[in-house]
Amino acid sequence: MEDERKHNIHITPGEDGGWDIQGSGGRKLSHHRTKEEAGHAGRAEAKKAHTELKIHNKDGRISESVSYGNDPFPPKG
């Protein structure tokens, strides 16, 4: 079974400051000065790829997750 996490887009703290947008296999897609700039670019990338966006805090933990894809189990209501 293919690992679904490969298809997510992640916004993570950059090693040299700023924020990185990472795609499949941790591949760096872009770098931004602020988390807000990275958020705009990351959302656009996730929408284009119809996938999930994971936004991390400075400590590396996921603080927000937004799905722009085809959810296999959408909530009822």
PDB file of N, CA, C, O and CB in Angstrom:
ATOM      1  N   MET A   1       0.836  -1.182   0.000  1.00  0.00           N
ATOM      2  CA  MET A   1       0.000   0.000   0.000  1.00  0.00           C
ATOM      3  C   MET A   1       0.883   1.248   0.000  1.00  0.00           C
ATOM      4  O   MET A   1       1.864   1.320   0.739  1.00  0.00           O
ATOM      5  CB  MET A   1      -0.952  -0.003   1.216  1.00  0.00           C
ATOM      6  N   GLU A   2       0.535   2.211  -0.817  1.00  0.00           N
ATOM      7  CA  GLU A   2       1.316   3.440  -0.924  1.00  0.00           C
ATOM      8  C   GLU A   2       1.052   4.339   0.277  1.00  0.00           C
ATOM      9  O   GLU A   2      -0.085   4.465   0.732  1.00  0.00           O
ATOM     10  CB  GLU A   2       0.985   4.182  -2.232  1.00  0.00           C
ATOM     11  N   ASP A   3       2.095   4.952   0.778  1.00  0.00           N
ATOM     12  CA  ASP A   3       1.996   5.832   1.937  1.00  0.00           C
ATOM     13  C   ASP A   3       1.340   7.146   1.519  1.00  0.00           C
ATOM     14  O   ASP A   3       1.892   7.872   0.692  1.00  0.00           O
ATOM     15  CB  ASP A   3       3.395   6.089   2.560  1.00  0.00           C
ATOM     16  N   GLU A   4       0.157   7.464   2.084  1.00  0.00           N
ATOM     17  CA  GLU A   4      -0.578   8.664   1.710  1.00  0.00           C
ATOM     18  C   GLU A   4       0.155   9.938   2.109  1.00  0.00           C
ATOM     19  O   GLU A   4      -0.061  10.980   1.489  1.00  0.00           O
ATOM     20  CB  GLU A   4      -1.949   8.646   2.339  1.00  0.00           C
ATOM     21  N   ARG A   5       1.015   9.890   3.125  1.00  0.00           N
ATOM     22  CA  ARG A   5       1.721  11.082   3.576  1.00  0.00           C
ATOM     23  C   ARG A   5       2.623  11.652   2.494  1.00  0.00           C
ATOM     24  O   ARG A   5       2.957  12.836   2.535  1.00  0.00           O
ATOM     25  CB  ARG A   5       2.535  10.769   4.811  1.00  0.00           C
ATOM     26  N   LYS A   6       3.022  10.840   1.535  1.00  0.00           N
ATOM     27  CA  LYS A   6       3.884  11.314   0.455  1.00  0.00           C
ATOM     28  C   LYS A   6       3.201  12.408  -0.356  1.00  0.00           C
ATOM     29  O   LYS A   6       3.874  13.260  -0.936  1.00  0.00           O
ATOM     30  CB  LYS A   6       4.277  10.156  -0.458  1.00  0.00           C
ATOM     31  N   HIS A   7       1.885  12.390  -0.402  1.00  0.00           N
ATOM     32  CA  HIS A   7       1.147  13.297  -1.261  1.00  0.00           C
ATOM     33  C   HIS A   7       0.742  14.585  -0.562  1.00  0.00           C
ATOM     34  O   HIS A   7       0.139  15.453  -1.192  1.00  0.00           O
ATOM     35  CB  HIS A   7      -0.067  12.613  -1.788  1.00  0.00           C
ATOM     36  N   ASN A   8       1.050  14.734   0.705  1.00  0.00           N
ATOM     37  CA  ASN A   8       0.716  15.950   1.429  1.00  0.00           C
ATOM     38  C   ASN A   8       1.736  17.044   1.156  1.00  0.00           C
ATOM     39  O   ASN A   8       2.881  16.770   0.797  1.00  0.00           O
ATOM     40  CB  ASN A   8       0.631  15.673   2.923  1.00  0.00           C
ATOM     41  N   ILE A   9       1.304  18.281   1.330  1.00  0.00           N
ATOM     42  CA  ILE A   9       2.176  19.444   1.268  1.00  0.00           C
ATOM     43  C   ILE A   9       2.388  19.891   2.711  1.00  0.00           C
ATOM     44  O   ILE A   9       1.426  19.993   3.472  1.00  0.00           O
ATOM     45  CB  ILE A   9       1.563  20.605   0.369  1.00  0.00           C
ATOM     46  N   HIS A  10       3.634  20.158   3.096  1.00  0.00           N
ATOM     47  CA  HIS A  10       3.949  20.569   4.466  1.00  0.00           C
ATOM     48  C   HIS A  10       4.604  21.944   4.461  1.00  0.00           C
ATOM     49  O   HIS A  10       5.450  22.240   3.616  1.00  0.00           O
ATOM     50  CB  HIS A  10       4.873  19.535   5.152  1.00  0.00           C
ATOM     51  N   ILE A  11       4.202  22.779   5.416  1.00  0.00           N
ATOM     52  CA  ILE A  11       4.883  24.046   5.674  1.00  0.00           C
ATOM     53  C   ILE A  11       5.652  23.850   6.967  1.00  0.00           C
ATOM     54  O   ILE A  11       5.063  23.617   8.023  1.00  0.00           O
ATOM     55  CB  ILE A  11       3.869  25.270   5.767  1.00  0.00           C
ATOM     56  N   THR A  12       6.976  23.947   6.879  1.00  0.00           N
ATOM     57  CA  THR A  12       7.837  23.664   8.027  1.00  0.00           C
ATOM     58  C   THR A  12       8.837  24.801   8.242  1.00  0.00           C
ATOM     59  O   THR A  12       9.144  25.544   7.310  1.00  0.00           O
ATOM     60  CB  THR A  12       8.582  22.327   7.829  1.00  0.00           C
ATOM     61  N   PRO A  13       9.345  24.937   9.476  1.00  0.00           N
ATOM     62  CA  PRO A  13      10.371  25.949   9.713  1.00  0.00           C
ATOM     63  C   PRO A  13      11.616  25.640   8.876  1.00  0.00           C
ATOM     64  O   PRO A  13      12.045  24.489   8.796  1.00  0.00           O
ATOM     65  CB  PRO A  13      10.733  26.019  11.220  1.00  0.00           C
ATOM     66  N   GLY A  14      12.188  26.667   8.257  1.00  0.00           N
ATOM     67  CA  GLY A  14      13.394  26.487   7.460  1.00  0.00           C
ATOM     68  C   GLY A  14      14.620  26.336   8.345  1.00  0.00           C
ATOM     69  O   GLY A  14      14.665  26.880   9.448  1.00  0.00           O
ATOM     70  N   GLU A  15      15.603  25.606   7.870  1.00  0.00           N
ATOM     71  CA  GLU A  15      16.837  25.380   8.635  1.00  0.00           C
ATOM     72  C   GLU A  15      17.589  26.679   8.898  1.00  0.00           C
ATOM     73  O   GLU A  15      18.219  26.825   9.945  1.00  0.00           O
ATOM     74  CB  GLU A  15      17.744  24.403   7.894  1.00  0.00           C
ATOM     75  N   ASP A  16      17.532  27.615   7.969  1.00  0.00           N
ATOM     76  CA  ASP A  16      18.251  28.885   8.097  1.00  0.00           C
ATOM     77  C   ASP A  16      17.293  30.047   8.344  1.00  0.00           C
ATOM     78  O   ASP A  16      17.571  31.180   7.950  1.00  0.00           O
ATOM     79  CB  ASP A  16      19.082  29.153   6.841  1.00  0.00           C
ATOM     80  N   GLY A  17      16.166  29.766   8.996  1.00  0.00           N
ATOM     81  CA  GLY A  17      15.146  30.780   9.218  1.00  0.00           C
ATOM     82  C   GLY A  17      14.103  30.740   8.121  1.00  0.00           C
ATOM     83  O   GLY A  17      14.274  30.043   7.121  1.00  0.00           O
ATOM     84  N   GLY A  18      13.039  31.473   8.299  1.00  0.00           N
ATOM     85  CA  GLY A  18      11.969  31.461   7.316  1.00  0.00           C
ATOM     86  C   GLY A  18      11.190  30.155   7.362  1.00  0.00           C
ATOM     87  O   GLY A  18      11.276  29.395   8.327  1.00  0.00           O
ATOM     88  N   TRP A  19      10.431  29.910   6.302  1.00  0.00           N
ATOM     89  CA  TRP A  19       9.552  28.740   6.240  1.00  0.00           C
ATOM     90  C   TRP A  19       9.678  28.063   4.887  1.00  0.00           C
ATOM     91  O   TRP A  19       9.765  28.729   3.855  1.00  0.00           O
ATOM     92  CB  TRP A  19       8.088  29.139   6.504  1.00  0.00           C
ATOM     93  N   ASP A  20       9.686  26.723   4.897  1.00  0.00           N
ATOM     94  CA  ASP A  20       9.797  25.933   3.674  1.00  0.00           C
ATOM     95  C   ASP A  20       8.472  25.265   3.357  1.00  0.00           C
ATOM     96  O   ASP A  20       7.714  24.900   4.256  1.00  0.00           O
ATOM     97  CB  ASP A  20      10.907  24.882   3.805  1.00  0.00           C
ATOM     98  N   ILE A  21       8.204  25.109   2.069  1.00  0.00           N
ATOM     99  CA  ILE A  21       7.094  24.286   1.610  1.00  0.00           C
ATOM    100  C   ILE A  21       7.716  23.023   1.050  1.00  0.00           C
ATOM    101  O   ILE A  21       8.568  23.071   0.163  1.00  0.00           O
ATOM    102  CB  ILE A  21       6.196  25.030   0.536  1.00  0.00           C
ATOM    103  N   GLN A  22       7.274  21.880   1.587  1.00  0.00           N
ATOM    104  CA  GLN A  22       7.832  20.592   1.177  1.00  0.00           C
ATOM    105  C   GLN A  22       6.746  19.721   0.568  1.00  0.00           C
ATOM    106  O   GLN A  22       5.592  19.735   0.998  1.00  0.00           O
ATOM    107  CB  GLN A  22       8.487  19.874   2.373  1.00  0.00           C
ATOM    108  N   GLY A  23       7.144  18.967  -0.441  1.00  0.00           N
ATOM    109  CA  GLY A  23       6.241  18.047  -1.106  1.00  0.00           C
ATOM    110  C   GLY A  23       6.648  16.612  -0.852  1.00  0.00           C
ATOM    111  O   GLY A  23       7.158  16.279   0.218  1.00  0.00           O
ATOM    112  N   SER A  24       6.424  15.776  -1.828  1.00  0.00           N
ATOM    113  CA  SER A  24       6.697  14.340  -1.738  1.00  0.00           C
ATOM    114  C   SER A  24       8.110  14.046  -1.271  1.00  0.00           C
ATOM    115  O   SER A  24       9.074  14.604  -1.794  1.00  0.00           O
ATOM    116  CB  SER A  24       6.463  13.685  -3.076  1.00  0.00           C
ATOM    117  N   GLY A  25       8.229  13.173  -0.291  1.00  0.00           N
ATOM    118  CA  GLY A  25       9.530  12.735   0.195  1.00  0.00           C
ATOM    119  C   GLY A  25      10.355  13.833   0.850  1.00  0.00           C
ATOM    120  O   GLY A  25      11.579  13.721   0.919  1.00  0.00           O
ATOM    121  N   GLY A  26       9.708  14.895   1.334  1.00  0.00           N
ATOM    122  CA  GLY A  26      10.437  15.980   1.976  1.00  0.00           C
ATOM    123  C   GLY A  26      11.140  16.906   0.997  1.00  0.00           C
ATOM    124  O   GLY A  26      11.971  17.723   1.392  1.00  0.00           O
ATOM    125  N   ARG A  27      10.803  16.778  -0.285  1.00  0.00           N
ATOM    126  CA  ARG A  27      11.422  17.607  -1.324  1.00  0.00           C
ATOM    127  C   ARG A  27      10.990  19.061  -1.137  1.00  0.00           C
ATOM    128  O   ARG A  27       9.796  19.357  -1.097  1.00  0.00           O
ATOM    129  CB  ARG A  27      11.035  17.098  -2.748  1.00  0.00           C
ATOM    130  N   LYS A  28      11.950  19.954  -1.024  1.00  0.00           N
ATOM    131  CA  LYS A  28      11.672  21.377  -0.815  1.00  0.00           C
ATOM    132  C   LYS A  28      11.160  21.999  -2.112  1.00  0.00           C
ATOM    133  O   LYS A  28      11.839  21.970  -3.138  1.00  0.00           O
ATOM    134  CB  LYS A  28      12.941  22.123  -0.319  1.00  0.00           C
ATOM    135  N   LEU A  29       9.947  22.562  -2.049  1.00  0.00           N
ATOM    136  CA  LEU A  29       9.348  23.189  -3.217  1.00  0.00           C
ATOM    137  C   LEU A  29       9.662  24.678  -3.282  1.00  0.00           C
ATOM    138  O   LEU A  29       9.883  25.227  -4.362  1.00  0.00           O
ATOM    139  CB  LEU A  29       7.848  22.976  -3.212  1.00  0.00           C
ATOM    140  N   SER A  30       9.681  25.333  -2.115  1.00  0.00           N
ATOM    141  CA  SER A  30       9.984  26.762  -2.081  1.00  0.00           C
ATOM    142  C   SER A  30      10.328  27.197  -0.661  1.00  0.00           C
ATOM    143  O   SER A  30      10.102  26.460   0.299  1.00  0.00           O
ATOM    144  CB  SER A  30       8.796  27.583  -2.620  1.00  0.00           C
ATOM    145  N   HIS A  31      10.877  28.404  -0.541  1.00  0.00           N
ATOM    146  CA  HIS A  31      11.249  28.973   0.756  1.00  0.00           C
ATOM    147  C   HIS A  31      10.655  30.379   0.843  1.00  0.00           C
ATOM    148  O   HIS A  31      10.641  31.117  -0.143  1.00  0.00           O
ATOM    149  CB  HIS A  31      12.817  29.005   0.945  1.00  0.00           C
ATOM    150  N   HIS A  32      10.163  30.742   2.032  1.00  0.00           N
ATOM    151  CA  HIS A  32       9.516  32.038   2.226  1.00  0.00           C
ATOM    152  C   HIS A  32      10.004  32.678   3.512  1.00  0.00           C
ATOM    153  O   HIS A  32      10.350  31.986   4.470  1.00  0.00           O
ATOM    154  CB  HIS A  32       7.987  31.888   2.250  1.00  0.00           C
ATOM    155  N   ARG A  33      10.030  34.005   3.527  1.00  0.00           N
ATOM    156  CA  ARG A  33      10.503  34.733   4.707  1.00  0.00           C
ATOM    157  C   ARG A  33       9.570  34.568   5.898  1.00  0.00           C
ATOM    158  O   ARG A  33      10.030  34.412   7.029  1.00  0.00           O
ATOM    159  CB  ARG A  33      10.659  36.205   4.384  1.00  0.00           C
ATOM    160  N   THR A  34       8.250  34.602   5.652  1.00  0.00           N
ATOM    161  CA  THR A  34       7.292  34.531   6.755  1.00  0.00           C
ATOM    162  C   THR A  34       6.385  33.316   6.622  1.00  0.00           C
ATOM    163  O   THR A  34       6.227  32.748   5.541  1.00  0.00           O
ATOM    164  CB  THR A  34       6.451  35.804   6.812  1.00  0.00           C
ATOM    165  N   LYS A  35       5.797  32.935   7.743  1.00  0.00           N
ATOM    166  CA  LYS A  35       4.853  31.815   7.755  1.00  0.00           C
ATOM    167  C   LYS A  35       3.605  32.180   6.951  1.00  0.00           C
ATOM    168  O   LYS A  35       3.004  31.322   6.304  1.00  0.00           O
ATOM    169  CB  LYS A  35       4.470  31.432   9.212  1.00  0.00           C
ATOM    170  N   GLU A  36       3.223  33.446   6.995  1.00  0.00           N
ATOM    171  CA  GLU A  36       2.051  33.903   6.243  1.00  0.00           C
ATOM    172  C   GLU A  36       2.271  33.749   4.737  1.00  0.00           C
ATOM    173  O   GLU A  36       1.393  33.256   4.029  1.00  0.00           O
ATOM    174  CB  GLU A  36       1.733  35.371   6.584  1.00  0.00           C
ATOM    175  N   GLU A  37       3.441  34.168   4.247  1.00  0.00           N
ATOM    176  CA  GLU A  37       3.767  34.010   2.823  1.00  0.00           C
ATOM    177  C   GLU A  37       3.767  32.538   2.433  1.00  0.00           C
ATOM    178  O   GLU A  37       3.245  32.162   1.383  1.00  0.00           O
ATOM    179  CB  GLU A  37       5.137  34.642   2.504  1.00  0.00           C
ATOM    180  N   ALA A  38       4.358  31.713   3.288  1.00  0.00           N
ATOM    181  CA  ALA A  38       4.398  30.269   3.023  1.00  0.00           C
ATOM    182  C   ALA A  38       2.990  29.686   3.022  1.00  0.00           C
ATOM    183  O   ALA A  38       2.687  28.786   2.240  1.00  0.00           O
ATOM    184  CB  ALA A  38       5.271  29.547   4.072  1.00  0.00           C
ATOM    185  N   GLY A  39       2.130  30.201   3.900  1.00  0.00           N
ATOM    186  CA  GLY A  39       0.746  29.725   3.960  1.00  0.00           C
ATOM    187  C   GLY A  39      -0.005  29.979   2.674  1.00  0.00           C
ATOM    188  O   GLY A  39      -0.720  29.103   2.186  1.00  0.00           O
ATOM    189  N   HIS A  40       0.149  31.172   2.117  1.00  0.00           N
ATOM    190  CA  HIS A  40      -0.522  31.496   0.851  1.00  0.00           C
ATOM    191  C   HIS A  40      -0.027  30.588  -0.273  1.00  0.00           C
ATOM    192  O   HIS A  40      -0.822  30.031  -1.030  1.00  0.00           O
ATOM    193  CB  HIS A  40      -0.288  32.976   0.478  1.00  0.00           C
ATOM    194  N   ALA A  41       1.283  30.447  -0.371  1.00  0.00           N
ATOM    195  CA  ALA A  41       1.865  29.611  -1.430  1.00  0.00           C
ATOM    196  C   ALA A  41       1.531  28.136  -1.214  1.00  0.00           C
ATOM    197  O   ALA A  41       1.247  27.418  -2.173  1.00  0.00           O
ATOM    198  CB  ALA A  41       3.391  29.802  -1.486  1.00  0.00           C
ATOM    199  N   GLY A  42       1.563  27.683   0.036  1.00  0.00           N
ATOM    200  CA  GLY A  42       1.265  26.284   0.347  1.00  0.00           C
ATOM    201  C   GLY A  42      -0.175  25.922   0.046  1.00  0.00           C
ATOM    202  O   GLY A  42      -0.457  24.839  -0.467  1.00  0.00           O
ATOM    203  N   ARG A  43      -1.090  26.832   0.366  1.00  0.00           N
ATOM    204  CA  ARG A  43      -2.504  26.592   0.068  1.00  0.00           C
ATOM    205  C   ARG A  43      -2.723  26.479  -1.442  1.00  0.00           C
ATOM    206  O   ARG A  43      -3.447  25.599  -1.908  1.00  0.00           O
ATOM    207  CB  ARG A  43      -3.380  27.722   0.654  1.00  0.00           C
ATOM    208  N   ALA A  44      -2.098  27.369  -2.193  1.00  0.00           N
ATOM    209  CA  ALA A  44      -2.229  27.321  -3.651  1.00  0.00           C
ATOM    210  C   ALA A  44      -1.680  26.007  -4.203  1.00  0.00           C
ATOM    211  O   ALA A  44      -2.285  25.398  -5.086  1.00  0.00           O
ATOM    212  CB  ALA A  44      -1.499  28.513  -4.296  1.00  0.00           C
ATOM    213  N   GLU A  45      -0.537  25.574  -3.682  1.00  0.00           N
ATOM    214  CA  GLU A  45       0.078  24.317  -4.140  1.00  0.00           C
ATOM    215  C   GLU A  45      -0.801  23.116  -3.787  1.00  0.00           C
ATOM    216  O   GLU A  45      -0.976  22.213  -4.606  1.00  0.00           O
ATOM    217  CB  GLU A  45       1.482  24.144  -3.517  1.00  0.00           C
ATOM    218  N   ALA A  46      -1.353  23.101  -2.575  1.00  0.00           N
ATOM    219  CA  ALA A  46      -2.209  21.986  -2.143  1.00  0.00           C
ATOM    220  C   ALA A  46      -3.506  21.947  -2.944  1.00  0.00           C
ATOM    221  O   ALA A  46      -3.986  20.868  -3.292  1.00  0.00           O
ATOM    222  CB  ALA A  46      -2.523  22.100  -0.641  1.00  0.00           C
ATOM    223  N   LYS A  47      -4.077  23.112  -3.237  1.00  0.00           N
ATOM    224  CA  LYS A  47      -5.297  23.162  -4.055  1.00  0.00           C
ATOM    225  C   LYS A  47      -5.016  22.633  -5.450  1.00  0.00           C
ATOM    226  O   LYS A  47      -5.797  21.857  -6.000  1.00  0.00           O
ATOM    227  CB  LYS A  47      -5.850  24.601  -4.132  1.00  0.00           C
ATOM    228  N   LYS A  48      -3.890  23.060  -6.021  1.00  0.00           N
ATOM    229  CA  LYS A  48      -3.509  22.625  -7.371  1.00  0.00           C
ATOM    230  C   LYS A  48      -3.311  21.110  -7.417  1.00  0.00           C
ATOM    231  O   LYS A  48      -3.669  20.459  -8.399  1.00  0.00           O
ATOM    232  CB  LYS A  48      -2.219  23.342  -7.826  1.00  0.00           C
ATOM    233  N   ALA A  49      -2.739  20.559  -6.349  1.00  0.00           N
ATOM    234  CA  ALA A  49      -2.452  19.124  -6.298  1.00  0.00           C
ATOM    235  C   ALA A  49      -3.621  18.314  -5.735  1.00  0.00           C
ATOM    236  O   ALA A  49      -3.554  17.086  -5.695  1.00  0.00           O
ATOM    237  CB  ALA A  49      -1.211  18.876  -5.462  1.00  0.00           C
ATOM    238  N   HIS A  50      -4.698  18.989  -5.298  1.00  0.00           N
ATOM    239  CA  HIS A  50      -5.858  18.312  -4.694  1.00  0.00           C
ATOM    240  C   HIS A  50      -5.418  17.392  -3.562  1.00  0.00           C
ATOM    241  O   HIS A  50      -5.738  16.203  -3.548  1.00  0.00           O
ATOM    242  CB  HIS A  50      -6.633  17.506  -5.758  1.00  0.00           C
ATOM    243  N   THR A  51      -4.685  17.957  -2.623  1.00  0.00           N
ATOM    244  CA  THR A  51      -4.130  17.165  -1.533  1.00  0.00           C
ATOM    245  C   THR A  51      -4.315  17.886  -0.205  1.00  0.00           C
ATOM    246  O   THR A  51      -5.050  18.871  -0.128  1.00  0.00           O
ATOM    247  CB  THR A  51      -2.644  16.872  -1.780  1.00  0.00           C
ATOM    248  N   GLU A  52      -3.661  17.407   0.827  1.00  0.00           N
ATOM    249  CA  GLU A  52      -3.785  17.966   2.158  1.00  0.00           C
ATOM    250  C   GLU A  52      -2.587  18.852   2.483  1.00  0.00           C
ATOM    251  O   GLU A  52      -1.452  18.545   2.119  1.00  0.00           O
ATOM    252  CB  GLU A  52      -3.922  16.851   3.194  1.00  0.00           C
ATOM    253  N   LEU A  53      -2.860  19.952   3.172  1.00  0.00           N
ATOM    254  CA  LEU A  53      -1.819  20.875   3.605  1.00  0.00           C
ATOM    255  C   LEU A  53      -1.631  20.713   5.104  1.00  0.00           C
ATOM    256  O   LEU A  53      -2.593  20.800   5.867  1.00  0.00           O
ATOM    257  CB  LEU A  53      -2.176  22.349   3.240  1.00  0.00           C
ATOM    258  N   LYS A  54      -0.397  20.478   5.527  1.00  0.00           N
ATOM    259  CA  LYS A  54      -0.051  20.352   6.945  1.00  0.00           C
ATOM    260  C   LYS A  54       0.837  21.536   7.307  1.00  0.00           C
ATOM    261  O   LYS A  54       1.915  21.710   6.740  1.00  0.00           O
ATOM    262  CB  LYS A  54       0.671  18.978   7.251  1.00  0.00           C
ATOM    263  N   ILE A  55       0.375  22.352   8.259  1.00  0.00           N
ATOM    264  CA  ILE A  55       1.135  23.523   8.688  1.00  0.00           C
ATOM    265  C   ILE A  55       1.738  23.230  10.053  1.00  0.00           C
ATOM    266  O   ILE A  55       1.023  22.894  10.997  1.00  0.00           O
ATOM    267  CB  ILE A  55       0.234  24.800   8.736  1.00  0.00           C
ATOM    268  N   HIS A  56       3.050  23.358  10.154  1.00  0.00           N
ATOM    269  CA  HIS A  56       3.780  23.036  11.374  1.00  0.00           C
ATOM    270  C   HIS A  56       4.102  24.306  12.166  1.00  0.00           C
ATOM    271  O   HIS A  56       4.205  25.394  11.601  1.00  0.00           O
ATOM    272  CB  HIS A  56       5.071  22.275  11.039  1.00  0.00           C
ATOM    273  N   ASN A  57       4.261  24.147  13.488  1.00  0.00           N
ATOM    274  CA  ASN A  57       4.758  25.216  14.357  1.00  0.00           C
ATOM    275  C   ASN A  57       6.275  25.247  14.272  1.00  0.00           C
ATOM    276  O   ASN A  57       6.882  24.407  13.608  1.00  0.00           O
ATOM    277  CB  ASN A  57       4.289  25.014  15.831  1.00  0.00           C
ATOM    278  N   LYS A  58       6.889  26.219  14.947  1.00  0.00           N
ATOM    279  CA  LYS A  58       8.355  26.299  14.971  1.00  0.00           C
ATOM    280  C   LYS A  58       8.987  25.071  15.609  1.00  0.00           C
ATOM    281  O   LYS A  58      10.127  24.728  15.294  1.00  0.00           O
ATOM    282  CB  LYS A  58       8.799  27.544  15.719  1.00  0.00           C
ATOM    283  N   ASP A  59       8.252  24.397  16.514  1.00  0.00           N
ATOM    284  CA  ASP A  59       8.798  23.202  17.162  1.00  0.00           C
ATOM    285  C   ASP A  59       8.625  21.952  16.303  1.00  0.00           C
ATOM    286  O   ASP A  59       9.026  20.863  16.712  1.00  0.00           O
ATOM    287  CB  ASP A  59       8.133  22.991  18.512  1.00  0.00           C
ATOM    288  N   GLY A  60       8.031  22.097  15.114  1.00  0.00           N
ATOM    289  CA  GLY A  60       7.888  20.978  14.190  1.00  0.00           C
ATOM    290  C   GLY A  60       6.570  20.235  14.278  1.00  0.00           C
ATOM    291  O   GLY A  60       6.265  19.417  13.411  1.00  0.00           O
ATOM    292  N   ARG A  61       5.775  20.507  15.322  1.00  0.00           N
ATOM    293  CA  ARG A  61       4.486  19.823  15.455  1.00  0.00           C
ATOM    294  C   ARG A  61       3.448  20.436  14.515  1.00  0.00           C
ATOM    295  O   ARG A  61       3.474  21.637  14.246  1.00  0.00           O
ATOM    296  CB  ARG A  61       3.988  19.889  16.914  1.00  0.00           C
ATOM    297  N   ILE A  62       2.540  19.602  14.022  1.00  0.00           N
ATOM    298  CA  ILE A  62       1.495  20.074  13.120  1.00  0.00           C
ATOM    299  C   ILE A  62       0.475  20.882  13.920  1.00  0.00           C
ATOM    300  O   ILE A  62      -0.080  20.399  14.907  1.00  0.00           O
ATOM    301  CB  ILE A  62       0.807  18.882  12.387  1.00  0.00           C
ATOM    302  N   SER A  63       0.237  22.123  13.480  1.00  0.00           N
ATOM    303  CA  SER A  63      -0.720  22.989  14.161  1.00  0.00           C
ATOM    304  C   SER A  63      -2.042  23.088  13.409  1.00  0.00           C
ATOM    305  O   SER A  63      -3.075  23.412  13.994  1.00  0.00           O
ATOM    306  CB  SER A  63      -0.130  24.373  14.343  1.00  0.00           C
ATOM    307  N   GLU A  64      -2.003  22.806  12.107  1.00  0.00           N
ATOM    308  CA  GLU A  64      -3.207  22.921  11.293  1.00  0.00           C
ATOM    309  C   GLU A  64      -3.115  21.952  10.123  1.00  0.00           C
ATOM    310  O   GLU A  64      -2.040  21.714   9.572  1.00  0.00           O
ATOM    311  CB  GLU A  64      -3.403  24.375  10.790  1.00  0.00           C
ATOM    312  N   SER A  65      -4.266  21.401   9.759  1.00  0.00           N
ATOM    313  CA  SER A  65      -4.333  20.490   8.625  1.00  0.00           C
ATOM    314  C   SER A  65      -5.582  20.844   7.817  1.00  0.00           C
ATOM    315  O   SER A  65      -6.685  20.902   8.360  1.00  0.00           O
ATOM    316  CB  SER A  65      -4.358  18.987   9.096  1.00  0.00           C
ATOM    317  N   VAL A  66      -5.398  21.078   6.517  1.00  0.00           N
ATOM    318  CA  VAL A  66      -6.501  21.466   5.651  1.00  0.00           C
ATOM    319  C   VAL A  66      -6.496  20.551   4.434  1.00  0.00           C
ATOM    320  O   VAL A  66      -5.459  20.351   3.802  1.00  0.00           O
ATOM    321  CB  VAL A  66      -6.393  22.967   5.230  1.00  0.00           C
ATOM    322  N   SER A  67      -7.661  19.996   4.110  1.00  0.00           N
ATOM    323  CA  SER A  67      -7.753  19.092   2.975  1.00  0.00           C
ATOM    324  C   SER A  67      -8.362  19.797   1.770  1.00  0.00           C
ATOM    325  O   SER A  67      -9.428  20.407   1.857  1.00  0.00           O
ATOM    326  CB  SER A  67      -8.578  17.858   3.340  1.00  0.00           C
ATOM    327  N   TYR A  68      -7.665  19.701   0.652  1.00  0.00           N
ATOM    328  CA  TYR A  68      -8.165  20.227  -0.611  1.00  0.00           C
ATOM    329  C   TYR A  68      -8.378  19.084  -1.597  1.00  0.00           C
ATOM    330  O   TYR A  68      -8.548  19.305  -2.796  1.00  0.00           O
ATOM    331  CB  TYR A  68      -7.190  21.274  -1.194  1.00  0.00           C
ATOM    332  N   GLY A  69      -8.366  17.875  -1.081  1.00  0.00           N
ATOM    333  CA  GLY A  69      -8.446  16.709  -1.949  1.00  0.00           C
ATOM    334  C   GLY A  69      -9.773  16.009  -1.891  1.00  0.00           C
ATOM    335  O   GLY A  69     -10.779  16.561  -1.444  1.00  0.00           O
ATOM    336  N   ASN A  70      -9.752  14.805  -2.344  1.00  0.00           N
ATOM    337  CA  ASN A  70     -10.912  13.949  -2.376  1.00  0.00           C
ATOM    338  C   ASN A  70     -10.907  13.112  -1.110  1.00  0.00           C
ATOM    339  O   ASN A  70     -10.285  12.050  -1.077  1.00  0.00           O
ATOM    340  CB  ASN A  70     -10.927  13.060  -3.647  1.00  0.00           C
ATOM    341  N   ASP A  71     -11.586  13.569  -0.070  1.00  0.00           N
ATOM    342  CA  ASP A  71     -11.591  12.854   1.203  1.00  0.00           C
ATOM    343  C   ASP A  71     -12.320  11.524   1.074  1.00  0.00           C
ATOM    344  O   ASP A  71     -13.460  11.489   0.612  1.00  0.00           O
ATOM    345  CB  ASP A  71     -12.240  13.709   2.297  1.00  0.00           C
ATOM    346  N   PRO A  72     -11.676  10.426   1.477  1.00  0.00           N
ATOM    347  CA  PRO A  72     -12.318   9.123   1.354  1.00  0.00           C
ATOM    348  C   PRO A  72     -13.490   8.951   2.311  1.00  0.00           C
ATOM    349  O   PRO A  72     -14.412   8.192   2.012  1.00  0.00           O
ATOM    350  CB  PRO A  72     -11.311   8.034   1.593  1.00  0.00           C
ATOM    351  N   PHE A  73     -13.480   9.631   3.447  1.00  0.00           N
ATOM    352  CA  PHE A  73     -14.547   9.502   4.429  1.00  0.00           C
ATOM    353  C   PHE A  73     -15.009  10.888   4.871  1.00  0.00           C
ATOM    354  O   PHE A  73     -14.671  11.313   5.976  1.00  0.00           O
ATOM    355  CB  PHE A  73     -14.076   8.668   5.645  1.00  0.00           C
ATOM    356  N   PRO A  74     -15.772  11.606   4.042  1.00  0.00           N
ATOM    357  CA  PRO A  74     -16.193  12.945   4.444  1.00  0.00           C
ATOM    358  C   PRO A  74     -17.152  12.886   5.630  1.00  0.00           C
ATOM    359  O   PRO A  74     -17.956  11.960   5.737  1.00  0.00           O
ATOM    360  CB  PRO A  74     -16.853  13.672   3.267  1.00  0.00           C
ATOM    361  N   PRO A  75     -17.069  13.871   6.517  1.00  0.00           N
ATOM    362  CA  PRO A  75     -17.977  13.888   7.659  1.00  0.00           C
ATOM    363  C   PRO A  75     -19.414  14.133   7.216  1.00  0.00           C
ATOM    364  O   PRO A  75     -19.660  14.825   6.228  1.00  0.00           O
ATOM    365  CB  PRO A  75     -17.548  14.955   8.664  1.00  0.00           C
ATOM    366  N   LYS A  76     -20.344  13.568   7.946  1.00  0.00           N
ATOM    367  CA  LYS A  76     -21.763  13.765   7.643  1.00  0.00           C
ATOM    368  C   LYS A  76     -22.247  15.032   8.323  1.00  0.00           C
ATOM    369  O   LYS A  76     -21.762  15.404   9.392  1.00  0.00           O
ATOM    370  CB  LYS A  76     -22.610  12.543   8.096  1.00  0.00           C
ATOM    371  N   GLY A  77     -23.199  15.684   7.695  1.00  0.00           N
ATOM    372  CA  GLY A  77     -23.822  16.843   8.338  1.00  0.00           C
ATOM    373  C   GLY A  77     -23.568  18.052   7.659  1.00  0.00           C
ATOM    374  O   GLY A  77     -24.031  19.109   8.088  1.00  0.00           O
TER     375      GLY A  77
END
